[in-house]
Amino acid sequence: MCGIAGYIDGNRRSAQEHDDIATRMIARLRHRGPDSQGVWCDTSSSLVLAHARLAIIDLSPAGAQPMHSASGRYVIVFNGEIYNFQKLRNRLKQQGSSPDWRGHSDTEVLLACFEAWGIEKTLKGLVGMFALALWDRRDKKLYLARDRMGEKPLYYGIHKNTFLFASELKALKAHPDFTGEIDREALTLYLRHNYIPAPWSIYKGIKKLLPGCFLEVSIDNNSSLKQSIVPYWRLEDAIDKGKREPFEGSPEEAVDELDRLLRQAVKGQMVADVPLGAFLSGGYDSTTVVALMQTSSSRPINTFTIGFHEKAYNEAEHAKSVARHLGTNHHELYITPEEALSVIPDLPEIWDEPFSDSSQIPTFLVSRFARTKVTVSLSGDGGDELFFGYERYFKGQKIWSFLGKIPMPVRHLMALMLEKAPGQTFETIMGLLPSRFRIAYLADRLPKLAEVVRTTSQEQFYKRLVSHNKFPVDLCRSATEPKTIFDMRESWPNLSSFAEQMMFLDAKTYLPDDILVKVDRATMAVSLESRVPLLDHRVVEFAWSLPFSYKYRQGQGKWLLRQVLYRYVPREMMERPKMGFGVPIEHWLRGALRDWAEEFLDETRLKREGFLAPKPIRKMWQEYKRGEFPWHYYLWDILMFQAWLEKQK
């Protein structure tokens, strides 16, 4: 795991200037690669590559980057791991394409594959997580590529005639041509989702490369740049193939096949020349990963859990019992509120752009704790999106089935009543209708219910269900909200059920842009490599070939994944309510963080900064302080933007 950065200069700087700029850029990523840093420049094209290395496989200098291919045609900087690199190395040997190896790193194998098979064929043959930059010295082309599910980040864009790229925005900000103008459209997306979805970033002119794509940047004879994006793998295609060629085996055969695929993925991701462990919350996903790791290991693996003294947020006791059953070398650390709160000032610097999933705090804390013992840690992320695990899926289906039965004229009337009687509860309004139409439990979960009730399509209903602020343009001054995949039904795969549509949308947005961003930044901030076995693309493709009944049965999600886990852990040990990986934000904002929040939400300050509308924000804050409405997550979004903006000064 590493950090990469670089640029193609359009301003004719000297070699010394290139070296100085690249050194500054990669220094910003030292947390991603503390073991060594390297810079290389192709002066004839003003192309600069920089790399910060966290040595995981082949710890010798033979694994250092930027690395040249055997012929010298290609130069690469690479962030990630190629888990099947040994198989690729053997395949090259069988085909007579094997060079004289200098070491045993996956980077060297990757370069040899590019030389032997070209760009797209190589990318399609990789099993791994990665973000890379490959320079073709002969053809004067730069290739940027990202893994299929978006585990590793990659930003790029043109500022002042210079093409820039890096693993994190902080490296781009070190370049003198970076302008740093905030994109108000991206801000509206952030206020809706609590993260900024790809391809947007918080800065104008800078994008995130989409998962499963590579970007080709070529330099023509006039030294102008041409860009083209090529998808080498699409989730939509994997889903369509799964529907055309569904798994037709019995439930027992499906359990066997998922068990085999997961054992294969976990074993492949346990390859490392440094100490390795796993995060263990005690939930189904992380327990499955840990169980399979322990099965593949001849000695106890290291597992890590943090606990909170607030019972509603504490999973440590359950994780300990699971670890004891599996026989792991378990480590737990109980965090005080003061320790958790002390992290908050560092969040804007760690995440680089506005990001307000509050579980970033415990994720960072458990990563920092794990780094005291290991350099690589596996996690259980991805199971909810693949096997129908989120509670909102069940509620979403239930709510939409109710709304779908109510004629639109009646729903319009309900919406008008909601708008004209804001002081009344939704339950009172529903009481005017027959009992079969009552869905009062919505009142505590979805503000601005009038618009929810008016929703005419499943995709727009789900967009509102997963949104934080339903109308972000009301909070963001002088901005419009761009369309996202939620608004582009025509680009979706052929999915007839609302349940699978929700899973698809999360796998395209929430998973790569929230969950994986959270894990990558939290772990890399402490120089810890994270790996996610459930997102092995072979597991993803198999999951989408399954009948939905293999995922959801008897009112429970993750049916198939549960059956695999029950082979290793007793069912009765796992039967407990699902808990999120959260922190008590609602208590903190009324207590220890109240003065901090008051400062950022000051009306004069909001007016002076010019990005957010003071009136609705102050109204939310006052209602929250009086206990009239639980606005804490909405306010946390605003506060995290404000804290990030403070760091830009």
Secondary structure, 3 states (H helix, E strand, C coil): CEEEEEEECCCCCCHHHHHHHHHHHHHCCCCCCECEEEEEEECCCCEEEEEEECCCCCCCHHHCCCEECCCCCEEEEEEEEECCHHHHHHHHHHCCCCCCCCCCCHHHHHHHHHHHHCHHHHHHHCCEEEEEEEEECCCCEEEEEECCCCCCCCEEEEECCEEEEECCHHHHCCCCCCCCCECHHHHHHHHHHCCCCCCCCCECCEEECCCCEEEEEEECCCCCEEEEEEECCCHHHHHHHHHHCCCCCCHHHHHHHHHHHHHHHHHHCCCCCCCEEEECCCCHHHHHHHHHHHHHCCCCCEEEEEEECCHHHCCHHHHHHHHHHHCCEEEEEEECHHHHHCCHHHHHHHHCCCCCCCCHHHHHHHHHHHCCCCCEEECCCCHHHHHCCCHHHHHHHHHHHHHHHCCHHHHHHHHHHHHHCCCCCHHHHHCCCCHHHCCHHHHHCCCCHHHHHHCCCHHHHHHHHHCCCCCHHHCECCCCCCCCHHHCHHHCCCCCCHHHHHHHHHHHCHHHHHHHHHHHHHHHCCCCEEECHHHCHHHHHHHCCCCHHHCCECCECCHHHHHHHCCCCCHHHHCCCCCCCCCCHHHHCCCCCHHHHHHHCCHHHHHHHCCECHHHHHHHHHHHHCCCCCCHHHHHHHHHHHHHHHHCC
